[in-house]
Amino acid sequence: MESKVHLPYFDRLLELLKEQNPAAIAAFGRHVHWGYWEDPKRADGTLPDFANATEQLSRKVCDAGNITDGLKILDCGCGFGGTIASLNERFSNLEMVGVNIDERQLERARSQVQPLNHNAISFVCADACQLPFEDNSFDVVLAVECIFHFPSRETFFKEARRVLKPGGYLAICDFVPLKFSLPITNFLGQFLTSSIDKTYGTVQSDFSLSTYRNLAKKTGFVTRIEEDITRNTLPTYPLVRKLLRENGSVETEKITAGAEFLGKIGITRYLILSFEAIDP
Ligand SMILES: C[S@@+](CC[C@H](N)C(=O)[O-])C[C@H]1O[C@@H](n2cnc3c(N)ncnc32)[C@H](O)[C@@H]1O
């Protein structure tokens, strides 16, 4: 299946990985998301430190999903399968399915992640908003730093609720703007649309926490965790900007610097959210 998704940063990353670029492999060969530092002052700016921080972020989201041995887990927007690889190493008797709209990423995931600990793993090319799975078939649905690319958060929540068993968990992380700042960020966003499109591709970053709360209620979920980890993710930015500069992605570096500014002044928060599926 040819990729329908428009994510120029992944096109560049896949090129770098094909060339065996050591920095790209170290930083984004497994997880493709921001890092989490328990103590951000201890971030040392090295690639191994960043790779460890990306692993910690993935674990935080999995913890918010209440994952234990023996569950059936769906990782939507699974990238190169990093979160599934992490769960595979730490838990047993899991049945895990990774979904990604980009078959090229799934090819890498399949070659990188082999089942361990009596786990079962499959990777399926599909849109997270049109999940090819039966109702009530999963215990946990994850979406690690990808929901802003999906065609609609509302459709995704409905799909996640449909495939989850009652009592199951949806756990995500997302860049969430403050509600009062939306008129300003939407206004500024108009001037940046073409730059964002050329770098990070299709991104919708106008979903506030209260909109998430309303959406959860409307789609059959109860909110369980709302954790603001913005300060724990901030050491990501200088490292990612440096990598982008080194491989000539000047425009992506500028957009990343803009996101860093919004994070530092508290306009955009990096949140981990989890929701429990309730009976209709
Ligand atoms: C920032 S990456 C995160 C990847 C992975 N979750 C991780 O943390 O390593 C965003 C991912 O969302 C995927 N994606 C974007 N739109 C999607 C969609 N509509 N359905 C499924 N996956 C999608 C991209 O292909 C990419 O793998």
The ligand as an SDF file (V2000), in Angstrom:
LIG
                    3D

 27 29  0  0  0  0  0  0  0  0999 V2000
    6.0060   11.4570   15.5960 C   0  0  0  0  0  0  0  0  0  0  0  0
    5.7210    9.9060   14.8650 S   0  0  0  0  0  0  0  0  0  0  0  0
    5.5120    8.8780   16.3100 C   0  0  0  0  0  0  0  0  0  0  0  0
    5.8270    7.4570   16.0150 C   0  0  0  0  0  0  0  0  0  0  0  0
    5.7210    6.4920   17.1790 C   0  0  0  0  0  0  0  0  0  0  0  0
    4.4500    6.5760   17.8640 N   0  0  0  0  0  0  0  0  0  0  0  0
    6.8440    6.7540   18.1530 C   0  0  0  0  0  0  0  0  0  0  0  0
    6.5410    7.3260   19.1980 O   0  0  0  0  0  0  0  0  0  0  0  0
    7.9940    6.3830   17.8630 O   0  0  0  0  0  0  0  0  0  0  0  0
    4.0440   10.0320   14.2110 C   0  0  0  0  0  0  0  0  0  0  0  0
    3.5680    8.7110   13.5840 C   0  0  0  0  0  0  0  0  0  0  0  0
    2.1770    8.7910   13.2490 O   0  0  0  0  0  0  0  0  0  0  0  0
    1.9940    8.0780   12.0270 C   0  0  0  0  0  0  0  0  0  0  0  0
    0.7070    8.5150   11.4350 N   0  0  0  0  0  0  0  0  0  0  0  0
    0.3930    9.7380   10.9550 C   0  0  0  0  0  0  0  0  0  0  0  0
   -0.8900    9.7740   10.5370 N   0  0  0  0  0  0  0  0  0  0  0  0
   -1.4040    8.5400   10.7800 C   0  0  0  0  0  0  0  0  0  0  0  0
   -2.6880    7.9630   10.5880 C   0  0  0  0  0  0  0  0  0  0  0  0
   -3.6960    8.6710   10.0750 N   0  0  0  0  0  0  0  0  0  0  0  0
   -2.8740    6.6850   10.9580 N   0  0  0  0  0  0  0  0  0  0  0  0
   -1.8520    5.9460   11.4570 C   0  0  0  0  0  0  0  0  0  0  0  0
   -0.6160    6.4450   11.6750 N   0  0  0  0  0  0  0  0  0  0  0  0
   -0.3860    7.7240   11.3440 C   0  0  0  0  0  0  0  0  0  0  0  0
    3.2070    8.4630   11.2320 C   0  0  0  0  0  0  0  0  0  0  0  0
    3.4090    7.6790   10.0940 O   0  0  0  0  0  0  0  0  0  0  0  0
    4.2820    8.3360   12.3090 C   0  0  0  0  0  0  0  0  0  0  0  0
    4.7160    7.0160   12.4060 O   0  0  0  0  0  0  0  0  0  0  0  0
  1  2  1  0
  2  3  1  0
  2 10  1  0
  3  4  1  0
  4  5  1  0
  5  6  1  0
  5  7  1  0
  7  8  2  0
  7  9  1  0
 10 11  1  0
 11 12  1  0
 11 26  1  0
 12 13  1  0
 13 14  1  0
 13 24  1  0
 14 15  1  0
 14 23  1  0
 15 16  2  0
 16 17  1  0
 17 18  1  0
 17 23  2  0
 18 19  1  0
 18 20  2  0
 20 21  1  0
 21 22  2  0
 22 23  1  0
 24 25  1  0
 24 26  1  0
 26 27  1  0
M  CHG  2   2   1   9  -1
M  END
$$$$
